[in-house]
Amino acid sequence: MEQLTVALPGREYDILIERGLLDHAGICCEAVLKAGCRIALVTDSNVGVRYAGAVGIALERSGFQVKTITVPAGEASKGAAMLELLWESFMEFGLTRGDAVAVLGGGMVGDLAGFAAATILRGIPLIQIPTTLLAQVDSSVGGKVAIDLKAGKNLAGAFWQPKLVLIDPDVLESLSDETFADGMAEVIKYGCIADAAFFNLLDQCAERRGIMEQIEAIVKICCSMKAEAVLKDERDTGLRMMLNFGHTLGHAYEKAYHFATYTHGQAVAAGMCRVAEIGARLELTPGDVPAQICRLVQKFGLPDRIPCPQEAYRSAIGLDKKGSGSQIQVILLEKLGRAVAAPMEKERLLSLIEDVEKEHL
């Protein structure tokens, strides 16, 4: 078993990575939860059919009282209506502060149920059991939980660290190629911002099969980088901002297509390519880096460009949490493997986006 510890003072938790770990979920939870407590197991309609039964049995074998709550799959569930449904379901089950919420699924249900756990009874213990590559390497670690508003993605949320993260790479075998590629965008991001050697390792892998041959090591590397950023900047005001490389423009693409046409990973992939071009235009990013990133995202079936109207860019930049007043912190690359936050007027960024878009017409 691979094990990492996120050593936040007073809120330490482990990330456990091992094939077949779902079958041992109960034993793992015994170390961090009160014996015999209630666990609300929250999943979505896709994941629940495949894995909720086995996880529920594993938890019950360890003496926990389990209620499985299933929400419809898809980003449309990540809103206030479903949040209220979870709150009411938790209360009907009789959850107290000595009980817990366990989240089984991808980033959407992790964000939604995590926010529900953070806010019910002013916060109860949370266990993350991510089942997508994206959730395993990114959203399940670090304590960011949120729901979407009509105004934009992840605008109502909290920081609520889990008690434990259980990662079973075997579940990735059941993912569609599109969903697997979705997670690869975040994997590639880590190489872009923090580790050029890791970027080159991904480039050498023979597509999905090559990634799966080294999946435990790859997930551990990603989680290590995420954990390091969280330890140094839990509240996302400095170093942790680097994890948002490609996300400002990615959120514009998601919103422009009503969170339906492009997945989060597809949007982030295109966002990374475009912002790398902006960095090159500013003569901060070496000129060959944008092509390297574009080639790698294409290798894993991700788009390097998504058409987007200027008003969608303007809306996303205006709502970006890295912005303050007329300025925004733009995450750019000084070189492959090193990201920096560059303060910039929002209008200047919009102008740069327009310039690089014209180059692709």
Helices and strands as residue ranges (DSSP letters): E 2-6, E 13-17, G 21-24, H 25-30, E 38-44, H 47-47, I 48-52, H 53-61, E 65-71, G 75-77, H 80-93, E 100-105, H 107-119, G 120-122, E 126-130, H 133-134, I 135-139, E 144-149, E 152-159, E 164-167, G 169-174, H 177-194, H 196-204, H 207-213, H 215-232, G 239-244, H 247-256, H 264-281, H 289-299, H 310-319, E 323-324, E 327-335, E 338-345, H 346-359
